[in-house]
Each structure stands twice: as structure tokens, then as C-alpha cells.
């Protein structure tokens, strides 16, 4: 069975970023990472630390559990 938690998290982050009308570059700047890091995370190619997920939730003004739902 393939573990697809990265893809679920990626989709949750991307969907919320789009709802807030943020570009990857805007989100990256606000959480102090590169745009390529956000891109890798949103494609499920990189697993962010829980601290980065928390920072993303703060910037997107949502509860961290919303980003972690369905994991």
C-alpha cells in the first residue's frame, strides 16, 4: 500500500493557498522559504516539517488541523 499522506497534505496546502489568492511566491516569502520549496511541497515531492506546516497555517490564517485533515 502506497503512503499518500504527502499528496493529501500537498492538496490541502494548495487548496487553501488558492482560496486566499496567494501565489507560491507570496506564501514562500511570508514563511521565509524559497518558492521552489513551496512548489515541491505542493507537488508532494518534499515533506515539510511540522514547524513549517504550522507557519503556513498561521500565514493562511487557518487552524493547522485544516491542513492536516484526512491524513
PDB file with one MODEL, atoms N, CA, C and O in Angstrom:
MODEL        1
ATOM      1  N   UNK A   1       0.842  -1.185   0.000  1.00  0.00           N
ATOM      2  CA  UNK A   1       0.000   0.000   0.000  1.00  0.00           C
ATOM      3  C   UNK A   1       0.886   1.247   0.000  1.00  0.00           C
ATOM      4  O   UNK A   1       1.759   1.397   0.855  1.00  0.00           O
ATOM      5  N   UNK A   2       0.659   2.120  -0.947  1.00  0.00           N
ATOM      6  CA  UNK A   2       1.466   3.332  -1.068  1.00  0.00           C
ATOM      7  C   UNK A   2       0.963   4.393  -0.097  1.00  0.00           C
ATOM      8  O   UNK A   2      -0.237   4.635   0.025  1.00  0.00           O
ATOM      9  N   UNK A   3       1.907   5.012   0.583  1.00  0.00           N
ATOM     10  CA  UNK A   3       1.576   6.079   1.528  1.00  0.00           C
ATOM     11  C   UNK A   3       1.390   7.374   0.737  1.00  0.00           C
ATOM     12  O   UNK A   3       2.317   7.850   0.082  1.00  0.00           O
ATOM     13  N   UNK A   4       0.190   7.932   0.804  1.00  0.00           N
ATOM     14  CA  UNK A   4      -0.063   9.143   0.027  1.00  0.00           C
ATOM     15  C   UNK A   4      -0.314  10.363   0.914  1.00  0.00           C
ATOM     16  O   UNK A   4      -0.949  11.323   0.477  1.00  0.00           O
ATOM     17  N   UNK A   5       0.172  10.334   2.141  1.00  0.00           N
ATOM     18  CA  UNK A   5      -0.044  11.462   3.046  1.00  0.00           C
ATOM     19  C   UNK A   5       0.577  12.746   2.526  1.00  0.00           C
ATOM     20  O   UNK A   5       0.016  13.825   2.720  1.00  0.00           O
ATOM     21  N   UNK A   6       1.731  12.649   1.864  1.00  0.00           N
ATOM     22  CA  UNK A   6       2.340  13.864   1.296  1.00  0.00           C
ATOM     23  C   UNK A   6       1.416  14.498   0.272  1.00  0.00           C
ATOM     24  O   UNK A   6       1.284  15.721   0.224  1.00  0.00           O
ATOM     25  N   UNK A   7       0.772  13.672  -0.549  1.00  0.00           N
ATOM     26  CA  UNK A   7      -0.125  14.208  -1.575  1.00  0.00           C
ATOM     27  C   UNK A   7      -1.366  14.838  -0.956  1.00  0.00           C
ATOM     28  O   UNK A   7      -1.852  15.856  -1.450  1.00  0.00           O
ATOM     29  N   UNK A   8      -1.883  14.252   0.112  1.00  0.00           N
ATOM     30  CA  UNK A   8      -3.045  14.828   0.787  1.00  0.00           C
ATOM     31  C   UNK A   8      -2.679  16.182   1.386  1.00  0.00           C
ATOM     32  O   UNK A   8      -3.402  17.162   1.214  1.00  0.00           O
ATOM     33  N   UNK A   9      -1.545  16.227   2.094  1.00  0.00           N
ATOM     34  CA  UNK A   9      -1.088  17.497   2.670  1.00  0.00           C
ATOM     35  C   UNK A   9      -0.847  18.522   1.567  1.00  0.00           C
ATOM     36  O   UNK A   9      -1.229  19.684   1.703  1.00  0.00           O
ATOM     37  N   UNK A  10      -0.218  18.099   0.483  1.00  0.00           N
ATOM     38  CA  UNK A  10       0.049  18.993  -0.648  1.00  0.00           C
ATOM     39  C   UNK A  10      -1.243  19.598  -1.181  1.00  0.00           C
ATOM     40  O   UNK A  10      -1.320  20.802  -1.422  1.00  0.00           O
ATOM     41  N   UNK A  11      -2.247  18.764  -1.362  1.00  0.00           N
ATOM     42  CA  UNK A  11      -3.528  19.249  -1.885  1.00  0.00           C
ATOM     43  C   UNK A  11      -4.200  20.205  -0.901  1.00  0.00           C
ATOM     44  O   UNK A  11      -4.792  21.202  -1.314  1.00  0.00           O
ATOM     45  N   UNK A  12      -4.114  19.910   0.394  1.00  0.00           N
ATOM     46  CA  UNK A  12      -4.712  20.787   1.400  1.00  0.00           C
ATOM     47  C   UNK A  12      -4.043  22.159   1.407  1.00  0.00           C
ATOM     48  O   UNK A  12      -4.720  23.184   1.474  1.00  0.00           O
ATOM     49  N   UNK A  13      -2.720  22.175   1.338  1.00  0.00           N
ATOM     50  CA  UNK A  13      -1.983  23.452   1.333  1.00  0.00           C
ATOM     51  C   UNK A  13      -2.303  24.239   0.065  1.00  0.00           C
ATOM     52  O   UNK A  13      -2.601  25.432   0.126  1.00  0.00           O
ATOM     53  N   UNK A  14      -2.241  23.565  -1.081  1.00  0.00           N
ATOM     54  CA  UNK A  14      -2.505  24.243  -2.359  1.00  0.00           C
ATOM     55  C   UNK A  14      -3.920  24.817  -2.393  1.00  0.00           C
ATOM     56  O   UNK A  14      -4.121  25.959  -2.808  1.00  0.00           O
ATOM     57  N   UNK A  15      -4.889  24.032  -1.962  1.00  0.00           N
ATOM     58  CA  UNK A  15      -6.281  24.489  -1.987  1.00  0.00           C
ATOM     59  C   UNK A  15      -6.478  25.718  -1.106  1.00  0.00           C
ATOM     60  O   UNK A  15      -7.143  26.677  -1.500  1.00  0.00           O
ATOM     61  N   UNK A  16      -5.896  25.680   0.085  1.00  0.00           N
ATOM     62  CA  UNK A  16      -6.054  26.827   0.985  1.00  0.00           C
ATOM     63  C   UNK A  16      -5.311  28.049   0.463  1.00  0.00           C
ATOM     64  O   UNK A  16      -5.808  29.169   0.575  1.00  0.00           O
ATOM     65  N   UNK A  17      -4.126  27.844  -0.108  1.00  0.00           N
ATOM     66  CA  UNK A  17      -3.370  28.958  -0.689  1.00  0.00           C
ATOM     67  C   UNK A  17      -4.181  29.601  -1.808  1.00  0.00           C
ATOM     68  O   UNK A  17      -4.253  30.826  -1.905  1.00  0.00           O
ATOM     69  N   UNK A  18      -4.786  28.776  -2.647  1.00  0.00           N
ATOM     70  CA  UNK A  18      -5.604  29.306  -3.744  1.00  0.00           C
ATOM     71  C   UNK A  18      -6.837  30.041  -3.222  1.00  0.00           C
ATOM     72  O   UNK A  18      -7.228  31.067  -3.779  1.00  0.00           O
ATOM     73  N   UNK A  19      -7.452  29.525  -2.156  1.00  0.00           N
ATOM     74  CA  UNK A  19      -8.615  30.214  -1.571  1.00  0.00           C
ATOM     75  C   UNK A  19      -8.251  31.607  -1.071  1.00  0.00           C
ATOM     76  O   UNK A  19      -9.067  32.527  -1.114  1.00  0.00           O
ATOM     77  N   UNK A  20      -7.022  31.747  -0.599  1.00  0.00           N
ATOM     78  CA  UNK A  20      -6.556  33.048  -0.086  1.00  0.00           C
ATOM     79  C   UNK A  20      -5.972  33.922  -1.191  1.00  0.00           C
ATOM     80  O   UNK A  20      -5.526  35.040  -0.936  1.00  0.00           O
ATOM     81  N   UNK A  21      -5.977  33.406  -2.422  1.00  0.00           N
ATOM     82  CA  UNK A  21      -5.423  34.130  -3.576  1.00  0.00           C
ATOM     83  C   UNK A  21      -3.955  34.491  -3.400  1.00  0.00           C
ATOM     84  O   UNK A  21      -3.523  35.572  -3.800  1.00  0.00           O
ATOM     85  N   UNK A  22      -3.195  33.587  -2.803  1.00  0.00           N
ATOM     86  CA  UNK A  22      -1.750  33.759  -2.668  1.00  0.00           C
ATOM     87  C   UNK A  22      -1.065  32.981  -3.781  1.00  0.00           C
ATOM     88  O   UNK A  22      -1.489  31.883  -4.141  1.00  0.00           O
ATOM     89  N   UNK A  23      -0.012  33.558  -4.314  1.00  0.00           N
ATOM     90  CA  UNK A  23       0.840  32.798  -5.225  1.00  0.00           C
ATOM     91  C   UNK A  23       1.815  31.990  -4.376  1.00  0.00           C
ATOM     92  O   UNK A  23       1.958  32.226  -3.177  1.00  0.00           O
ATOM     93  N   UNK A  24       2.476  31.041  -5.013  1.00  0.00           N
ATOM     94  CA  UNK A  24       3.509  30.286  -4.294  1.00  0.00           C
ATOM     95  C   UNK A  24       4.603  31.237  -3.808  1.00  0.00           C
ATOM     96  O   UNK A  24       5.133  31.073  -2.709  1.00  0.00           O
ATOM     97  N   UNK A  25       4.932  32.218  -4.619  1.00  0.00           N
ATOM     98  CA  UNK A  25       5.973  33.175  -4.239  1.00  0.00           C
ATOM     99  C   UNK A  25       5.557  33.986  -3.009  1.00  0.00           C
ATOM    100  O   UNK A  25       6.374  34.232  -2.121  1.00  0.00           O
ATOM    101  N   UNK A  26       4.303  34.394  -2.958  1.00  0.00           N
ATOM    102  CA  UNK A  26       3.823  35.163  -1.806  1.00  0.00           C
ATOM    103  C   UNK A  26       3.881  34.327  -0.530  1.00  0.00           C
ATOM    104  O   UNK A  26       4.346  34.797   0.509  1.00  0.00           O
ATOM    105  N   UNK A  27       3.408  33.094  -0.615  1.00  0.00           N
ATOM    106  CA  UNK A  27       3.437  32.217   0.552  1.00  0.00           C
ATOM    107  C   UNK A  27       4.869  31.948   0.985  1.00  0.00           C
ATOM    108  O   UNK A  27       5.186  31.998   2.174  1.00  0.00           O
ATOM    109  N   UNK A  28       5.722  31.664   0.027  1.00  0.00           N
ATOM    110  CA  UNK A  28       7.127  31.384   0.333  1.00  0.00           C
ATOM    111  C   UNK A  28       7.774  32.549   1.073  1.00  0.00           C
ATOM    112  O   UNK A  28       8.476  32.348   2.064  1.00  0.00           O
ATOM    113  N   UNK A  29       7.539  33.758   0.593  1.00  0.00           N
ATOM    114  CA  UNK A  29       8.122  34.933   1.231  1.00  0.00           C
ATOM    115  C   UNK A  29       7.631  35.086   2.665  1.00  0.00           C
ATOM    116  O   UNK A  29       8.410  35.406   3.563  1.00  0.00           O
ATOM    117  N   UNK A  30       6.349  34.857   2.877  1.00  0.00           N
ATOM    118  CA  UNK A  30       5.772  35.044   4.205  1.00  0.00           C
ATOM    119  C   UNK A  30       6.223  33.987   5.214  1.00  0.00           C
ATOM    120  O   UNK A  30       6.269  34.264   6.413  1.00  0.00           O
ATOM    121  N   UNK A  31       6.554  32.782   4.748  1.00  0.00           N
ATOM    122  CA  UNK A  31       7.028  31.741   5.673  1.00  0.00           C
ATOM    123  C   UNK A  31       8.546  31.575   5.614  1.00  0.00           C
ATOM    124  O   UNK A  31       9.113  30.688   6.252  1.00  0.00           O
ATOM    125  N   UNK A  32       9.190  32.445   4.836  1.00  0.00           N
ATOM    126  CA  UNK A  32      10.653  32.501   4.782  1.00  0.00           C
ATOM    127  C   UNK A  32      11.299  31.217   4.244  1.00  0.00           C
ATOM    128  O   UNK A  32      12.265  30.701   4.807  1.00  0.00           O
ATOM    129  N   UNK A  33      10.737  30.724   3.141  1.00  0.00           N
ATOM    130  CA  UNK A  33      11.355  29.614   2.407  1.00  0.00           C
ATOM    131  C   UNK A  33      11.372  30.007   0.938  1.00  0.00           C
ATOM    132  O   UNK A  33      10.794  31.025   0.558  1.00  0.00           O
ATOM    133  N   UNK A  34      12.026  29.211   0.120  1.00  0.00           N
ATOM    134  CA  UNK A  34      12.076  29.517  -1.306  1.00  0.00           C
ATOM    135  C   UNK A  34      10.769  29.119  -1.990  1.00  0.00           C
ATOM    136  O   UNK A  34      10.018  28.275  -1.501  1.00  0.00           O
ATOM    137  N   UNK A  35      10.527  29.741  -3.113  1.00  0.00           N
ATOM    138  CA  UNK A  35       9.352  29.392  -3.903  1.00  0.00           C
ATOM    139  C   UNK A  35       9.432  27.937  -4.357  1.00  0.00           C
ATOM    140  O   UNK A  35       8.414  27.250  -4.436  1.00  0.00           O
ATOM    141  N   UNK A  36      10.643  27.471  -4.654  1.00  0.00           N
ATOM    142  CA  UNK A  36      10.791  26.077  -5.082  1.00  0.00           C
ATOM    143  C   UNK A  36      10.441  25.105  -3.954  1.00  0.00           C
ATOM    144  O   UNK A  36       9.955  24.005  -4.218  1.00  0.00           O
ATOM    145  N   UNK A  37      10.682  25.499  -2.706  1.00  0.00           N
ATOM    146  CA  UNK A  37      10.285  24.656  -1.578  1.00  0.00           C
ATOM    147  C   UNK A  37       8.780  24.507  -1.527  1.00  0.00           C
ATOM    148  O   UNK A  37       8.270  23.402  -1.348  1.00  0.00           O
ATOM    149  N   UNK A  38       8.063  25.608  -1.684  1.00  0.00           N
ATOM    150  CA  UNK A  38       6.592  25.556  -1.695  1.00  0.00           C
ATOM    151  C   UNK A  38       6.124  24.699  -2.861  1.00  0.00           C
ATOM    152  O   UNK A  38       5.203  23.896  -2.705  1.00  0.00           O
ATOM    153  N   UNK A  39       6.733  24.853  -4.011  1.00  0.00           N
ATOM    154  CA  UNK A  39       6.368  24.058  -5.178  1.00  0.00           C
ATOM    155  C   UNK A  39       6.571  22.564  -4.911  1.00  0.00           C
ATOM    156  O   UNK A  39       5.703  21.750  -5.227  1.00  0.00           O
ATOM    157  N   UNK A  40       7.700  22.214  -4.337  1.00  0.00           N
ATOM    158  CA  UNK A  40       7.970  20.802  -4.034  1.00  0.00           C
ATOM    159  C   UNK A  40       6.963  20.244  -3.031  1.00  0.00           C
ATOM    160  O   UNK A  40       6.497  19.114  -3.176  1.00  0.00           O
ATOM    161  N   UNK A  41       6.632  21.028  -2.028  1.00  0.00           N
ATOM    162  CA  UNK A  41       5.655  20.606  -1.021  1.00  0.00           C
ATOM    163  C   UNK A  41       4.294  20.406  -1.679  1.00  0.00           C
ATOM    164  O   UNK A  41       3.628  19.401  -1.431  1.00  0.00           O
ATOM    165  N   UNK A  42       3.881  21.348  -2.508  1.00  0.00           N
ATOM    166  CA  UNK A  42       2.561  21.276  -3.132  1.00  0.00           C
ATOM    167  C   UNK A  42       2.461  20.179  -4.183  1.00  0.00           C
ATOM    168  O   UNK A  42       1.354  19.796  -4.561  1.00  0.00           O
ATOM    169  N   UNK A  43       3.572  19.675  -4.655  1.00  0.00           N
ATOM    170  CA  UNK A  43       3.563  18.546  -5.582  1.00  0.00           C
ATOM    171  C   UNK A  43       3.768  17.220  -4.857  1.00  0.00           C
ATOM    172  O   UNK A  43       3.813  16.162  -5.485  1.00  0.00           O
ATOM    173  N   UNK A  44       3.894  17.283  -3.531  1.00  0.00           N
ATOM    174  CA  UNK A  44       4.079  16.062  -2.748  1.00  0.00           C
ATOM    175  C   UNK A  44       5.460  15.465  -2.862  1.00  0.00           C
ATOM    176  O   UNK A  44       5.659  14.294  -2.537  1.00  0.00           O
ATOM    177  N   UNK A  45       6.420  16.251  -3.318  1.00  0.00           N
ATOM    178  CA  UNK A  45       7.791  15.777  -3.513  1.00  0.00           C
ATOM    179  C   UNK A  45       8.678  16.025  -2.304  1.00  0.00           C
ATOM    180  O   UNK A  45       9.756  15.439  -2.194  1.00  0.00           O
ATOM    181  N   UNK A  46       8.239  16.880  -1.405  1.00  0.00           N
ATOM    182  CA  UNK A  46       9.011  17.200  -0.202  1.00  0.00           C
ATOM    183  C   UNK A  46       8.066  17.216   0.985  1.00  0.00           C
ATOM    184  O   UNK A  46       6.962  17.754   0.912  1.00  0.00           O
ATOM    185  N   UNK A  47       8.515  16.620   2.078  1.00  0.00           N
ATOM    186  CA  UNK A  47       7.719  16.607   3.298  1.00  0.00           C
ATOM    187  C   UNK A  47       8.159  17.761   4.186  1.00  0.00           C
ATOM    188  O   UNK A  47       9.312  17.808   4.615  1.00  0.00           O
ATOM    189  N   UNK A  48       7.247  18.696   4.465  1.00  0.00           N
ATOM    190  CA  UNK A  48       7.630  19.827   5.314  1.00  0.00           C
ATOM    191  C   UNK A  48       7.687  19.406   6.782  1.00  0.00           C
ATOM    192  O   UNK A  48       7.022  18.457   7.198  1.00  0.00           O
ATOM    193  N   UNK A  49       8.477  20.117   7.540  1.00  0.00           N
ATOM    194  CA  UNK A  49       8.498  19.883   8.985  1.00  0.00           C
ATOM    195  C   UNK A  49       7.170  20.351   9.566  1.00  0.00           C
ATOM    196  O   UNK A  49       6.457  21.150   8.959  1.00  0.00           O
ATOM    197  N   UNK A  50       6.855  19.849  10.733  1.00  0.00           N
ATOM    198  CA  UNK A  50       5.626  20.279  11.403  1.00  0.00           C
ATOM    199  C   UNK A  50       5.690  21.770  11.715  1.00  0.00           C
ATOM    200  O   UNK A  50       4.657  22.439  11.755  1.00  0.00           O
ATOM    201  N   UNK A  51       6.888  22.293  11.937  1.00  0.00           N
ATOM    202  CA  UNK A  51       7.053  23.722  12.200  1.00  0.00           C
ATOM    203  C   UNK A  51       6.702  24.551  10.963  1.00  0.00           C
ATOM    204  O   UNK A  51       6.090  25.613  11.076  1.00  0.00           O
ATOM    205  N   UNK A  52       7.089  24.065   9.788  1.00  0.00           N
ATOM    206  CA  UNK A  52       6.750  24.779   8.554  1.00  0.00           C
ATOM    207  C   UNK A  52       5.250  24.684   8.289  1.00  0.00           C
ATOM    208  O   UNK A  52       4.641  25.663   7.859  1.00  0.00           O
ATOM    209  N   UNK A  53       4.650  23.536   8.534  1.00  0.00           N
ATOM    210  CA  UNK A  53       3.199  23.402   8.370  1.00  0.00           C
ATOM    211  C   UNK A  53       2.486  24.389   9.300  1.00  0.00           C
ATOM    212  O   UNK A  53       1.511  25.029   8.909  1.00  0.00           O
ATOM    213  N   UNK A  54       2.982  24.502  10.526  1.00  0.00           N
ATOM    214  CA  UNK A  54       2.404  25.454  11.475  1.00  0.00           C
ATOM    215  C   UNK A  54       2.540  26.886  10.943  1.00  0.00           C
ATOM    216  O   UNK A  54       1.576  27.651  10.969  1.00  0.00           O
ATOM    217  N   UNK A  55       3.733  27.247  10.462  1.00  0.00           N
ATOM    218  CA  UNK A  55       3.945  28.595   9.923  1.00  0.00           C
ATOM    219  C   UNK A  55       3.019  28.872   8.741  1.00  0.00           C
ATOM    220  O   UNK A  55       2.475  29.969   8.617  1.00  0.00           O
ATOM    221  N   UNK A  56       2.842  27.882   7.881  1.00  0.00           N
ATOM    222  CA  UNK A  56       1.941  28.031   6.738  1.00  0.00           C
ATOM    223  C   UNK A  56       0.514  28.267   7.230  1.00  0.00           C
ATOM    224  O   UNK A  56      -0.204  29.109   6.690  1.00  0.00           O
ATOM    225  N   UNK A  57       0.114  27.525   8.246  1.00  0.00           N
ATOM    226  CA  UNK A  57      -1.253  27.700   8.771  1.00  0.00           C
ATOM    227  C   UNK A  57      -1.448  29.103   9.338  1.00  0.00           C
ATOM    228  O   UNK A  57      -2.517  29.693   9.180  1.00  0.00           O
ATOM    229  N   UNK A  58      -0.428  29.637   9.995  1.00  0.00           N
ATOM    230  CA  UNK A  58      -0.511  30.997  10.545  1.00  0.00           C
ATOM    231  C   UNK A  58      -0.657  32.015   9.410  1.00  0.00           C
ATOM    232  O   UNK A  58      -1.511  32.900   9.467  1.00  0.00           O
ATOM    233  N   UNK A  59       0.176  31.884   8.392  1.00  0.00           N
ATOM    234  CA  UNK A  59       0.128  32.823   7.263  1.00  0.00           C
ATOM    235  C   UNK A  59      -1.216  32.733   6.543  1.00  0.00           C
ATOM    236  O   UNK A  59      -1.763  33.753   6.126  1.00  0.00           O
ATOM    237  N   UNK A  60      -1.751  31.521   6.395  1.00  0.00           N
ATOM    238  CA  UNK A  60      -3.022  31.346   5.702  1.00  0.00           C
ATOM    239  C   UNK A  60      -4.220  31.594   6.618  1.00  0.00           C
ATOM    240  O   UNK A  60      -5.373  31.531   6.190  1.00  0.00           O
ATOM    241  N   UNK A  61      -3.923  31.876   7.880  1.00  0.00           N
ATOM    242  CA  UNK A  61      -4.948  32.205   8.871  1.00  0.00           C
ATOM    243  C   UNK A  61      -6.000  31.092   9.010  1.00  0.00           C
ATOM    244  O   UNK A  61      -7.206  31.336   8.974  1.00  0.00           O
ATOM    245  N   UNK A  62      -5.493  29.864   9.171  1.00  0.00           N
ATOM    246  CA  UNK A  62      -6.369  28.717   9.391  1.00  0.00           C
ATOM    247  C   UNK A  62      -5.776  27.861  10.500  1.00  0.00           C
ATOM    248  O   UNK A  62      -4.598  27.988  10.835  1.00  0.00           O
ATOM    249  N   UNK A  63      -6.589  27.004  11.054  1.00  0.00           N
ATOM    250  CA  UNK A  63      -6.135  26.066  12.066  1.00  0.00           C
ATOM    251  C   UNK A  63      -5.240  25.018  11.403  1.00  0.00           C
ATOM    252  O   UNK A  63      -5.560  24.536  10.316  1.00  0.00           O
ATOM    253  N   UNK A  64      -4.147  24.668  12.030  1.00  0.00           N
ATOM    254  CA  UNK A  64      -3.228  23.680  11.467  1.00  0.00           C
ATOM    255  C   UNK A  64      -3.947  22.366  11.168  1.00  0.00           C
ATOM    256  O   UNK A  64      -3.575  21.656  10.233  1.00  0.00           O
ATOM    257  N   UNK A  65      -4.964  22.039  11.948  1.00  0.00           N
ATOM    258  CA  UNK A  65      -5.707  20.798  11.716  1.00  0.00           C
ATOM    259  C   UNK A  65      -6.393  20.795  10.362  1.00  0.00           C
ATOM    260  O   UNK A  65      -6.632  19.726   9.799  1.00  0.00           O
ATOM    261  N   UNK A  66      -6.713  21.956   9.828  1.00  0.00           N
ATOM    262  CA  UNK A  66      -7.310  22.024   8.496  1.00  0.00           C
ATOM    263  C   UNK A  66      -6.324  21.592   7.424  1.00  0.00           C
ATOM    264  O   UNK A  66      -6.716  21.004   6.415  1.00  0.00           O
ATOM    265  N   UNK A  67      -5.051  21.879   7.638  1.00  0.00           N
ATOM    266  CA  UNK A  67      -4.034  21.435   6.678  1.00  0.00           C
ATOM    267  C   UNK A  67      -3.733  19.951   6.837  1.00  0.00           C
ATOM    268  O   UNK A  67      -3.318  19.293   5.884  1.00  0.00           O
ATOM    269  N   UNK A  68      -3.942  19.425   8.036  1.00  0.00           N
ATOM    270  CA  UNK A  68      -3.625  18.027   8.314  1.00  0.00           C
ATOM    271  C   UNK A  68      -4.833  17.092   8.166  1.00  0.00           C
ATOM    272  O   UNK A  68      -4.718  15.891   8.410  1.00  0.00           O
ATOM    273  N   UNK A  69      -5.982  17.633   7.770  1.00  0.00           N
ATOM    274  CA  UNK A  69      -7.183  16.811   7.682  1.00  0.00           C
ATOM    275  C   UNK A  69      -7.013  15.696   6.639  1.00  0.00           C
ATOM    276  O   UNK A  69      -6.359  15.869   5.611  1.00  0.00           O
ATOM    277  N   UNK A  70      -7.609  14.586   6.937  1.00  0.00           N
ATOM    278  CA  UNK A  70      -7.605  13.389   6.083  1.00  0.00           C
ATOM    279  C   UNK A  70      -6.251  12.690   5.964  1.00  0.00           C
ATOM    280  O   UNK A  70      -6.062  11.836   5.098  1.00  0.00           O
ATOM    281  N   UNK A  71      -5.316  13.054   6.834  1.00  0.00           N
ATOM    282  CA  UNK A  71      -4.037  12.328   6.817  1.00  0.00           C
ATOM    283  C   UNK A  71      -4.252  11.032   7.510  1.00  0.00           C
ATOM    284  O   UNK A  71      -3.322  10.234   7.629  1.00  0.00           O
TER     285      UNK A  71
ENDMDL
END
